[in-house]
């Protein structure tokens, strides 16, 4: 009897070790990819045909809304007495977040820390904006969701690449085992009014250096493929101030010309409080690529909720961009 118990115990120990290894080395992700969900949709091929560079003005908004999820709020209520890390509940902040975004009437939106399609539709109307985020069956992961005005733009292509050793592996853990899942979301859009085509990109880098350092290099390598012949607009929470070497690396600042330029620079570096300067901020809007980018305006909106508490642990970032021939 004791001999059989030892064998059963050994069997369960081996099975547990195998399961841990399977999870740690992303066996679930690979299994899902090979069994029908597929690997990430490849970035569009570089277009060698002449590019129309007259875009017209586009208002672009980037905003990390801080835990913008009914599900996260319900879990916080159930297990943490409503504590979501210092912010007021999502349902309390949502009405004013919705009003604030509507003030700017953006053409393009990059959200971070949103969750499901339903959550996002409570922030901006689905009748006005089309949404691109990641779906795995019924599972929805909108941490780097992007949206565009449906009446102005047509979706030509879309996809994601994942901030990990294998960027084509959906739901990749990142560059360190069991890290938070992060991705870069992209959409190729066509402006119906003027035949202007471009790539719109949104992302949310991890806050741990072990992940965001290699993410910066990967991001640059992937975007370089597109920016040779296509205009590019990028929004995101990069967890990276503009004063860092990592920022220079992800934006290709040392290239001639730079791969991406901050909308703050394109707007003529308007005078702002030191705390609002990109050197002190981790959220950025970039533009670059095959056409010459300019910015009519750039601003960060630091206004709190009407009760004086924070709307999010980030502030909305807004710029009015346009492209023309170099």
C-alpha positions in Angstrom: 0.0 0.0 0.0 2.8 2.4 1.0 4.5 1.6 -2.3 1.5 2.5 -4.3 1.1 5.8 -2.4 4.6 6.7 -3.2 4.0 6.0 -6.9 0.8 8.1 -6.9 2.6 10.9 -5.1 5.5 10.8 -7.5 3.0 10.8 -10.5 1.3 13.9 -9.2 4.6 15.6 -8.5 5.8 15.0 -12.0 2.4 16.1 -13.4 2.6 19.3 -11.3 6.1 20.1 -12.5 5.0 19.4 -16.1 2.0 21.7 -15.8 4.1 24.5 -14.3 6.6 24.2 -17.1 3.8 24.1 -19.7 2.3 27.4 -18.3 5.7 29.0 -17.7 6.9 28.4 -21.3 3.6 29.6 -22.8 2.3 26.2 -23.8 -1.3 27.4 -23.6 -0.5 30.2 -26.0 1.2 28.0 -28.5 -1.5 25.3 -28.2 -4.2 28.0 -28.9 -2.2 29.3 -31.8 -1.7 25.9 -33.4 -5.3 24.7 -32.8 -7.0 27.4 -34.8 -6.7 30.8 -33.1 -3.6 31.4 -35.2 -0.5 33.6 -34.7 -0.5 37.3 -34.9 -1.6 38.9 -38.2 1.5 40.1 -40.0 2.2 43.8 -40.4 1.2 44.9 -43.9 3.8 44.7 -46.6 5.8 47.8 -47.3 4.1 49.8 -50.0 6.4 50.9 -52.8 3.8 52.9 -54.8 3.7 56.7 -54.5 2.0 57.9 -51.3 -0.6 60.7 -51.1 0.7 62.8 -48.3 -2.1 65.4 -48.0 -4.0 64.2 -44.9 -6.0 67.1 -43.6 -6.0 67.8 -39.8 -6.6 64.9 -37.4 -7.3 65.3 -33.7 -5.5 62.5 -31.9 -6.1 61.6 -28.2 -4.1 59.2 -26.0 -5.4 58.3 -22.5 -4.6 55.7 -19.9 -8.0 55.7 -18.0 -6.7 53.5 -15.1 -8.6 50.3 -14.7 -11.4 51.1 -17.1 -13.3 47.9 -16.5 -16.6 46.9 -14.8 -15.0 43.5 -14.2 -12.1 44.9 -12.3 -14.4 47.1 -10.3 -16.6 44.1 -9.4 -13.5 42.0 -8.4 -12.2 44.9 -6.2 -15.5 45.1 -4.5 -15.6 41.4 -3.9 -12.0 40.8 -2.7 -10.5 44.2 -1.8 -13.3 46.2 -0.3 -13.5 48.3 -3.5 -9.8 49.3 -3.5 -8.5 49.7 -7.0 -5.2 51.2 -6.1 -6.2 54.7 -5.1 -8.6 55.6 -7.8 -12.3 56.1 -7.3 -14.5 53.3 -8.7 -14.6 53.1 -12.5 -18.4 53.7 -12.5 -17.9 56.9 -10.5 -15.2 58.3 -12.9 -16.7 57.1 -16.1 -19.3 59.9 -16.7 -16.7 62.7 -16.4 -14.1 60.8 -18.5 -16.7 60.4 -21.2 -17.5 64.2 -21.1 -13.8 65.1 -21.1 -13.1 63.1 -24.2 -16.2 64.4 -26.0 -14.9 67.9 -25.5 -12.0 67.2 -27.9 -14.1 65.2 -30.4 -11.0 63.2 -31.4 -10.7 61.6 -34.8 -8.3 58.9 -33.5 -8.2 57.5 -29.9 -5.6 55.3 -28.2 -6.8 53.9 -24.9 -4.7 52.1 -22.3 -6.1 50.0 -19.4 -9.5 49.5 -21.0 -10.9 46.0 -21.0 -13.9 44.7 -23.0 -15.7 46.2 -26.1 -18.7 46.9 -23.8 -16.5 48.9 -21.4 -15.1 50.9 -24.3 -18.5 51.6 -25.7 -19.5 53.3 -22.4 -16.6 55.8 -22.9 -17.2 56.7 -26.6 -20.2 55.7 -28.7 -19.9 52.7 -30.9 -22.2 54.4 -33.4 -19.5 57.1 -33.9 -16.2 55.1 -33.5 -14.9 51.8 -34.8 -12.9 49.8 -32.4 -9.8 47.6 -32.9 -8.7 45.5 -29.9 -7.6 41.9 -29.3 -10.1 39.0 -29.1 -9.4 35.4 -28.4 -12.8 33.7 -28.8 -15.0 35.4 -26.2 -12.1 36.8 -24.3 -11.5 40.5 -25.0 -8.3 42.3 -24.1 -8.5 46.0 -24.8 -5.4 47.2 -22.9 -4.2 48.9 -26.0 -7.5 49.5 -27.8 -7.6 52.0 -30.6 -10.6 53.7 -32.2 -11.3 55.8 -35.3 -14.2 57.9 -36.5 -16.3 55.6 -38.7 -17.7 58.3 -41.0 -14.2 59.6 -41.8 -12.0 56.5 -42.0 -12.2 53.0 -43.6 -10.4 50.1 -42.1 -8.0 48.5 -44.6 -6.1 46.1 -42.3 -5.5 45.5 -38.6 -3.5 43.3 -36.2 -1.3 43.1 -33.2 2.3 42.2 -32.3 3.2 41.1 -28.9 5.9 42.6 -26.7 7.8 39.5 -26.0 10.5 37.2 -27.5 8.1 36.0 -30.1 6.0 39.0 -31.2 3.7 36.8 -33.3 2.6 34.7 -30.3 -0.7 36.0 -29.1 -1.0 36.6 -25.3 2.7 36.4 -24.9 3.9 36.8 -21.3 6.7 39.3 -22.3 10.4 39.1 -21.9 10.3 37.6 -18.4 8.4 34.5 -17.5 4.8 35.1 -16.3 5.0 38.9 -17.0 2.0 41.0 -17.7 0.7 40.5 -21.2 1.4 43.6 -23.4 0.9 44.2 -27.1 1.1 46.8 -29.9 -2.2 47.3 -31.7 -2.2 48.6 -35.3 -4.7 49.6 -38.0 -4.2 50.7 -41.6 -6.7 53.4 -42.3 -7.9 55.1 -45.4 -9.4 58.6 -45.2 -12.6 58.5 -47.3 -12.5 62.2 -48.1 -9.0 62.6 -49.5 -7.5 59.2 -50.4 -4.9 59.4 -47.6 -3.7 56.1 -46.1 -1.7 55.7 -42.9 -1.0 53.4 -40.0 -2.4 54.1 -36.6 -0.6 52.4 -33.7 -1.4 52.2 -30.0 0.5 50.4 -27.2 1.0 50.1 -23.4 4.5 49.1 -22.4 5.1 47.1 -19.2 6.3 49.1 -16.2 9.1 46.7 -15.3 12.5 47.4 -16.8 13.0 43.8 -17.6 10.2 44.1 -20.1 10.1 47.7 -21.2 13.8 47.8 -22.2 13.6 45.1 -24.8 10.1 46.3 -25.8 11.6 49.6 -26.8 14.0 47.8 -29.2 11.3 45.5 -30.6 8.9 48.4 -31.1 11.5 50.3 -33.1 12.4 47.3 -35.2 8.8 46.6 -36.1 7.8 50.2 -36.8 10.8 50.8 -39.0 9.4 48.3 -41.5 6.3 50.5 -42.0 7.6 54.0 -41.7 9.8 53.8 -44.9 6.8 54.3 -47.2 3.8 54.9 -45.0 2.8 57.8 -42.6 2.5 56.6 -39.0 0.7 58.0 -36.0 1.5 56.4 -32.6 -0.2 56.8 -29.2 0.6 55.0 -26.0 1.7 54.7 -22.4 5.3 53.9 -22.9 6.2 54.1 -19.2 9.1 56.1 -20.5 9.9 59.8 -20.1 11.3 61.7 -23.1 14.6 62.3 -21.3 15.7 58.7 -21.3 17.9 56.6 -23.6 15.0 54.1 -23.9 12.8 56.8 -25.4 15.5 57.7 -27.9 15.7 54.0 -28.9 11.9 53.3 -29.3 11.4 56.5 -31.3 14.5 56.2 -33.5 15.6 59.7 -32.3 19.2 59.2 -33.5 18.1 58.2 -37.1 18.4 60.8 -39.8 15.6 61.7 -40.1 14.1 60.4 -36.8 11.7 57.5 -37.2 9.1 59.2 -35.0 8.8 62.7 -33.7 6.9 63.7 -30.6 3.8 65.8 -31.3 5.1 68.2 -28.6 8.1 68.9 -30.8 6.0 69.1 -34.0 3.8 71.7 -32.3 6.9 74.0 -31.7 7.5 72.9 -28.1 4.8 75.0 -26.4 5.6 76.4 -23.0 4.1 74.2 -20.3 4.6 73.6 -16.6 7.7 71.5 -15.9 5.5 68.7 -14.6 3.6 68.5 -17.9 6.7 68.4 -20.1 7.3 65.1 -22.1 10.6 64.8 -20.1 8.5 64.2 -17.0 5.7 62.2 -18.7 5.4 58.6 -19.9 2.5 59.0 -22.3 3.3 60.2 -25.8 1.8 60.9 -29.3 4.2 60.4 -32.2 4.1 61.0 -35.9 6.5 60.0 -38.7 7.1 57.9 -41.7 7.1 58.7 -45.4 5.3 62.0 -45.2 6.2 65.3 -43.4 4.3 65.5 -40.1 3.3 68.8 -38.4 1.2 69.6 -35.3 -1.2 72.5 -35.0 -1.5 71.9 -31.3 -0.4 69.7 -28.4 -1.7 69.7 -24.8 -2.1 67.6 -21.6 -5.3 68.1 -19.7 -4.5 67.8 -16.0 -8.0 68.8 -14.7 -9.3 66.5 -11.9 -12.8 65.3 -11.4 -15.3 67.9 -10.3 -14.9 66.7 -6.7 -11.2 67.4 -6.9 -10.1 63.8 -6.9 -8.1 62.3 -9.8 -9.8 61.3 -12.9 -7.0 58.8 -13.6 -3.4 58.4 -12.7 -2.6 59.7 -16.2 -3.9 62.8 -18.0 -5.5 62.9 -21.5 -3.0 63.9 -24.1 -4.3 65.6 -27.3 -2.7 66.8 -30.5 -4.0 68.0 -33.8 -1.8 66.5 -36.5 -1.5 66.7 -40.3 0.8 65.3 -43.0 2.0 66.7 -46.3 4.8 66.2 -48.8 8.4 66.4 -47.5 
